[in-house]
Amino acid sequence: MTTSPWPPRPIPGDTTADRPHLPMRPLWGCDTCRAEWPCPAARAALLVEYRDNLVALRVYLSALMTEADPQLSKVNKATDLYRRFISWA
């Protein structure tokens, strides 16, 4: 996992670059690239979308983290949800 603040560069021939990277519930993987959601592409898109209101982005991500917590607990995925959902924003 990258910690770069820059959006990922498109890979030539990558067909996932133009598709939205949305969460696949209840496993919370990316529906496009299958990485943990929010994947690097989703993070980049969210930062662009909410660039003028990062507080709203954090509220949105907090709501999604709250939704994901019981779902990920059912599939026994122990993870630091704060790091995954909010700390990067």
C-alpha positions in Angstrom: 0.0 0.0 0.0 1.3 3.4 -0.9 1.3 6.4 1.4 2.0 8.9 -1.4 -0.3 11.9 -1.4 -0.3 11.9 -5.2 -2.9 10.0 -7.3 -1.7 6.8 -8.9 -0.4 7.2 -12.5 -2.5 5.5 -15.1 -1.0 2.3 -16.5 -1.1 2.0 -20.3 -3.8 -0.5 -21.3 -5.4 -0.5 -17.8 -9.1 -0.7 -18.4 -10.0 0.0 -14.8 -8.6 3.6 -15.0 -11.8 5.0 -16.4 -14.3 3.2 -14.2 -15.4 4.4 -10.8 -13.8 2.6 -7.9 -16.7 1.9 -5.6 -17.0 -0.2 -2.4 -18.2 -3.8 -2.8 -20.3 -4.6 0.2 -20.1 -6.5 2.6 -16.5 -7.3 1.9 -15.5 -3.7 1.3 -13.2 -4.4 -1.5 -13.0 -2.2 -4.6 -15.5 -3.3 -7.2 -13.1 -2.3 -10.0 -9.6 -3.3 -8.9 -10.4 -5.6 -6.0 -8.0 -3.9 -3.6 -9.2 -2.9 -0.1 -11.6 0.0 -0.4 -10.9 2.9 -0.5 -8.2 1.8 -3.0 -5.6 4.4 -4.2 -7.8 5.3 -7.2 -10.9 5.8 -5.0 -8.8 7.9 -2.6 -7.6 10.1 -5.4 -11.1 10.5 -6.8 -12.5 11.4 -3.4 -9.8 13.9 -2.7 -10.6 15.6 -6.0 -14.4 15.5 -5.5 -14.1 16.9 -1.9 -11.1 19.2 -2.5 -13.1 22.2 -1.3 -14.6 20.5 1.7 -12.3 18.0 3.4 -14.5 18.1 6.6 -17.4 16.7 4.5 -15.1 14.0 3.1 -14.2 12.9 6.6 -17.8 12.9 7.7 -18.7 10.8 4.6 -15.8 8.4 5.3 -16.7 8.1 9.0 -20.3 7.1 8.0 -18.9 4.4 5.6 -16.5 3.2 8.3 -19.4 2.8 10.7 -21.3 0.8 8.1 -18.2 -1.3 7.3 -17.3 -2.2 10.9 -20.0 -4.8 11.6 -19.9 -6.2 8.1 -16.1 -6.7 8.2 -16.4 -8.2 11.7 -18.8 -10.9 10.3 -16.2 -12.0 7.8 -13.5 -11.9 10.5 -11.3 -9.2 8.9 -9.4 -7.6 11.7 -8.1 -4.3 10.4 -7.4 -0.8 11.6 -10.5 0.9 10.1 -9.5 4.4 11.1 -6.2 4.0 9.1 -8.0 2.5 6.2 -11.0 4.8 5.9 -10.1 8.2 7.5 -6.4 8.8 8.3 -5.4 9.4 4.6 -8.0 12.2 4.1 
